[in-house]
Amino acid sequence: MNAPAPSPVRKRSVRLAGHRTSVSIEEPFWSELAAIAKARGLSLDRLIAEIDRERTGNLSSAIRLYVLAALKAEARKD
């Protein structure tokens, strides 16, 4: 059985602490992050700023870990 092809990394510009920066993560993470932001009534930039304030590693990794934790928490509810 062949493994699925990896999703291409997508770079997006976001605003953090009043300045623009770019973040590169795979498209499925962007999609989930946008859904989480919408469910919380936040803009994508605002949610990323929250993640940025709490992170200990690089921002791309912190976003991936945030999305993973949110999906795991949602799965536990079911």
C-alpha positions as CSV (number, residue, x, y, z in Angstrom):
1,M,0.0,0.0,0.0
2,N,1.4,3.4,-1.0
3,A,1.4,6.2,1.5
4,P,-0.5,9.3,0.5
5,A,1.6,12.1,-1.1
6,P,2.5,14.7,1.5
7,S,0.5,17.9,1.4
8,P,2.5,20.8,0.0
9,V,3.6,23.5,2.4
10,R,1.8,26.8,2.0
11,K,3.3,30.1,3.1
12,R,0.9,32.8,4.3
13,S,1.5,36.2,5.6
14,V,0.0,37.0,9.0
15,R,0.1,40.0,11.4
16,L,1.7,39.5,14.8
17,A,2.4,42.3,17.3
18,G,1.7,44.9,14.6
19,H,4.1,43.5,12.0
20,R,3.7,41.1,9.1
21,T,5.5,37.8,9.1
22,S,5.1,34.6,7.1
23,V,4.3,31.2,8.3
24,S,4.7,28.0,6.3
25,I,2.6,25.0,7.2
26,E,0.8,22.3,5.2
27,E,-2.7,23.1,3.7
28,P,-4.6,20.7,5.9
29,F,-3.2,22.5,9.0
30,W,-4.3,25.9,7.5
31,S,-7.8,24.6,6.9
32,E,-8.2,23.2,10.4
33,L,-6.7,26.3,12.0
34,A,-9.2,28.5,10.0
35,A,-12.1,26.2,11.2
36,I,-10.9,26.5,14.9
37,A,-10.6,30.3,14.6
38,K,-14.1,30.5,13.1
39,A,-15.5,28.3,15.8
40,R,-13.9,30.5,18.5
41,G,-15.1,33.7,16.8
42,L,-11.6,34.9,16.1
43,S,-9.7,36.0,13.0
44,L,-6.9,33.8,11.9
45,D,-4.4,36.4,12.8
46,R,-5.8,36.7,16.3
47,L,-5.7,33.0,16.9
48,I,-2.1,32.8,15.6
49,A,-1.2,35.7,17.9
50,E,-2.5,33.7,20.8
51,I,-0.5,30.6,19.8
52,D,2.6,32.8,19.3
53,R,2.3,34.2,22.9
54,E,2.3,30.6,24.3
55,R,4.8,28.9,22.1
56,T,8.2,27.6,23.1
57,G,9.5,26.4,19.7
58,N,9.1,27.9,16.2
59,L,5.7,29.2,15.2
60,S,5.0,26.7,12.4
61,S,5.5,23.8,14.8
62,A,3.5,25.5,17.5
63,I,0.6,25.9,15.1
64,R,0.7,22.3,14.1
65,L,0.8,21.2,17.7
66,Y,-2.1,23.5,18.6
67,V,-4.2,22.0,15.7
68,L,-3.3,18.5,16.8
69,A,-4.3,19.2,20.4
70,A,-7.6,20.8,19.3
71,L,-8.4,17.8,17.1
72,K,-7.6,15.4,19.9
73,A,-9.7,17.3,22.4
74,E,-12.6,17.3,19.9
75,A,-12.2,13.5,19.4
76,R,-12.4,12.9,23.2
77,K,-15.8,14.6,23.3
78,D,-17.3,12.1,20.8
